[in-house]
Amino acid sequence: MLRLSLDALQILDAIDRRGSFSAAGTELHRVPSTISYTVSKLEDDLGVQVFERNGPKVSLTPAGEELLREGRYLLKAAENLEHRVRRVASGWETELSLGLDSLFAPIALADMIKEFYMVADRTRLRIMHDAMSGTWESLLERRVDVLVGAVGEGPSGGGYNAHSLGKIPFVFAVAPGHPLARIDRPLNKSDLHPYRAVVVADSARTLRPRTVGLLFGQDALTIPDIRSKYQFQLAGLGFGFLPEPCARAAIASGALVQKDVEEPRNDEEVFLAWRTGENGAALSWWLKRMRQPGAFEQLMRFVPGVDF
């Protein structure tokens, strides 16, 4: 006899994330007594204690952690199955997740989303932000359905299709008060090493993270996105490469100084990507829309320093 149910796993997941039975009940629109009964029955059926109870706060036991870790895979599989069944029935996905590199602001998709809702108002959209390899990882691990702006090439091994949207040039820039701004020649590694680099943290958890423009043993200020990197370099707290459209206005006004370097950063290609074999009307709509003229330029209008 099966002692586990998806409903019980969903309740365990909510309790773990929210920290208490009452908070889980609020999220799931259930009274606390129902939450408590479901957990107690599960513990009785399995013959193990799932939660340590410390007043209103609860925490998972080691057995509970293992149960929930594996149970979340089952919940995700059930959710994917539900979406596939509904997709077969209607042709339109119930939900579509769009992935963007942190270089781009989600608001850049606003006009496209308005167009999408004109034909698919019952498909829920979710926009996810990641950085560098983490963007590709979100696609391969099925956290998003399509990448509408992934910076840099994807990992080897396949499993996805990719279409180039365009390229972004990068420039090396520092604040005018930074010591590197006073060096009147192309900067080399010896010039850069004594100073702090500002770098964006790669959000990858399982893929190998990318590190761009950081020398071995160099001090680094690691921040979550390109917008923060731009702001910290404006504040004179470090150096680094910035997308040229991001730095253009600040360089023109003197807020940043562009410097030549002996090892410049190559242009980065931006990709539209989706998993091999995936289909659905909503996915097809976005694949077609992102290939239309002007889509890449729309993304670039909202990088930091351009329209922020």
Beta strands, then each sheet from edge to edge (+ up, - down):
strand 1: 51-54
strand 2: 57-60
strand 3: 95-101
strand 4: 124-130
strand 5: 146-151
strand 6: 160-168
strand 7: 170-174
strand 8: 197-200
strand 9: 220-223
strand 10: 240-243
strand 11: 257-259
strand 12: 268-275
sheet 1: 1+ 2-
sheet 2: 4+ 3+ 5+ 12- 6+
sheet 3: 10+ 7- 11+
sheet 4: 8+ 9+
end
